[in-house]
Amino acid sequence: MDTLTLQMPISTQLSDDQFYDLCRANPDLRIERSATGALIFMPPTGGETGNRNSEINADFVIWNRQTQLGKVFDSSTCFKLPNGADRSPDVAWVAKERWEDLIPEQREKFPPLAPDFVLELMSPTDSLEAAQAKMREYIDNGVRLGWLIDRKQRQVEIYRPGYPPEILQTPAALSEESVLPGFVLNLEWFWQE
């Protein structure tokens, strides 16, 4: 199953509340919205990708519980980016002070901010070009650090504002002290078949 993009005419663009209601009425669908208002329907992941994503997310949750530096989110959380897009990264982290600046209604719906960190894990059916475009969109909208992990190519692309993507082949671990203090993502297990 491939990603499906539904272009919306200007006359039928959904408001933020309507998009939120559409997503809530269809909880079994993964829906994102582009900056132009197109609806993007994404297929569920397979078992291998879902398992690896859960393992990675668990590492972030454990680190964040210990440090209490912010909030960790999984792929079911949609963020309203400054450019108008609504995106759901596989893993996201928001610094505590930025999260606390949101009012309760903003926290309850799709938080209107770009996370400080995002991670996207490529599924076998994902397009590399589309994933790279999404990572650039995150950075252009204020994300401070992004990791795009491609298990098939055995590589990680690291995105930072003001720099071209850094590509690492089969890294054993990832870290970035300036954004994720004290966090190290061990990936030795990840590359094993």
C-alpha positions in Angstrom: 0.0 0.0 0.0 1.4 3.4 -1.0 0.8 6.9 0.5 -2.2 8.6 -1.1 -2.3 12.4 -1.5 -5.6 14.1 -2.0 -5.4 17.6 -3.4 -8.0 19.9 -1.9 -9.4 22.8 -4.0 -9.1 26.2 -2.4 -12.9 26.3 -2.0 -12.9 23.2 0.2 -9.8 23.8 2.3 -10.3 22.5 5.9 -10.0 24.7 8.9 -7.7 23.5 11.7 -10.7 22.5 13.7 -12.2 20.6 10.7 -9.0 18.8 10.0 -8.7 17.8 13.7 -12.3 16.6 13.7 -11.7 14.6 10.5 -8.7 12.9 12.1 -10.6 12.2 15.3 -13.6 10.7 13.3 -11.1 8.4 11.5 -8.8 7.1 14.2 -7.7 4.1 12.1 -6.2 6.3 9.4 -2.9 8.1 9.6 -3.6 11.5 8.0 -1.2 14.4 7.6 -1.8 17.7 5.8 0.6 19.6 3.6 1.2 23.3 3.8 -1.0 23.7 0.6 -3.9 21.8 2.3 -3.5 18.5 0.5 -4.5 15.5 2.7 -1.9 12.7 2.9 -3.1 9.3 3.9 -0.3 7.0 5.0 -0.4 3.2 5.2 0.2 1.5 8.5 3.8 0.2 9.0 4.7 -3.5 8.8 5.8 -5.5 11.8 9.6 -4.9 11.4 9.2 -1.2 11.1 6.6 -0.9 13.9 8.8 -3.0 16.2 11.9 -0.9 15.6 10.0 2.3 15.9 8.6 1.2 19.3 12.1 0.2 20.5 13.5 3.6 19.5 10.6 5.5 21.0 11.1 3.6 24.3 14.7 4.8 24.5 13.5 8.4 24.2 10.8 7.9 26.8 13.2 6.4 29.3 15.8 9.1 28.8 13.1 11.8 29.1 11.7 10.3 32.3 15.1 10.4 33.8 16.0 13.9 32.7 12.5 15.5 32.7 13.7 17.9 30.0 10.6 17.9 27.9 7.9 15.7 26.3 8.2 12.7 24.0 5.6 11.9 21.3 5.0 9.0 19.1 3.7 8.8 15.5 0.1 9.2 16.5 0.8 12.9 17.5 0.2 15.5 14.8 2.0 18.9 15.1 0.7 22.1 13.4 3.9 23.5 11.8 4.3 27.3 11.3 3.9 26.8 7.5 0.4 25.4 8.0 1.3 21.7 7.5 0.1 19.1 10.0 2.8 16.4 10.4 3.2 13.3 12.5 6.9 12.3 13.0 7.6 8.8 14.1 9.3 10.2 17.3 9.2 13.8 18.4 10.6 15.7 21.4 9.6 19.2 22.7 11.7 21.0 25.3 9.8 21.4 28.6 9.6 25.2 28.6 8.2 25.3 25.0 5.6 22.7 25.9 4.6 24.6 29.0 4.1 27.8 26.9 1.2 26.2 25.2 -2.3 26.6 26.7 -4.2 23.4 27.6 -6.4 23.5 24.5 -3.3 23.7 22.3 -1.8 20.7 24.1 -5.0 18.7 23.7 -5.4 19.2 20.0 -2.5 19.3 17.4 0.2 21.3 19.2 0.9 24.5 17.1 4.7 24.2 17.1 7.6 22.5 15.5 9.2 20.0 17.8 12.8 20.5 18.9 13.7 17.1 17.6 12.1 14.7 15.1 12.9 11.2 13.9 11.5 9.5 10.9 12.0 5.8 10.3 11.7 4.7 6.7 9.3 1.9 5.9 10.1 -0.3 2.9 7.3 1.4 0.9 8.4 5.0 1.7 9.9 7.2 -1.0 13.3 8.5 0.0 12.7 11.8 -1.8 9.4 12.3 0.0 11.0 11.6 3.4 13.9 13.9 2.6 11.5 16.7 1.6 9.6 16.1 4.9 12.8 16.4 6.9 13.7 19.7 5.1 10.2 21.0 5.9 10.7 20.2 9.6 14.0 22.1 9.6 12.6 25.0 7.7 9.8 25.3 10.3 12.0 25.4 13.3 13.0 21.8 14.2 16.5 22.0 15.7 17.5 18.4 14.9 16.2 15.6 12.7 17.2 12.0 12.1 16.0 10.1 9.0 16.8 6.4 9.5 16.8 4.2 6.4 17.3 0.5 7.4 17.3 -0.7 3.8 20.2 1.5 2.9 21.8 1.1 6.3 22.2 4.9 6.7 21.1 7.8 8.8 20.7 11.4 7.5 21.1 14.0 10.1 19.4 17.4 9.5 20.3 20.6 11.3 19.4 24.2 10.5 21.9 26.0 8.3 23.8 22.8 7.3 23.4 20.2 4.5 22.3 16.8 5.7 25.1 14.7 7.2 24.9 11.0 6.0 26.3 8.3 8.3 26.6 4.7 7.1 25.5 2.1 9.7 26.3 4.2 12.8 26.5 2.3 16.1 25.0 5.2 18.0 23.5 8.7 17.5 23.6 11.7 19.9 23.5 15.5 19.8 24.3 17.0 23.2 23.1 20.5 22.2 19.5 19.4 21.5 19.2 16.1 23.5 21.5 16.5 26.5 22.7 13.1 27.8 20.8 11.1 25.2 22.5 8.3 23.1 20.5 6.1 20.7 22.3 2.8 20.5 21.7 1.4 17.0 23.9 -1.7 17.0 20.8 -3.9 17.5 18.9 -1.9 14.8 21.0 -3.0 11.9 20.7 -6.7 12.7 18.4 -8.7 10.4 
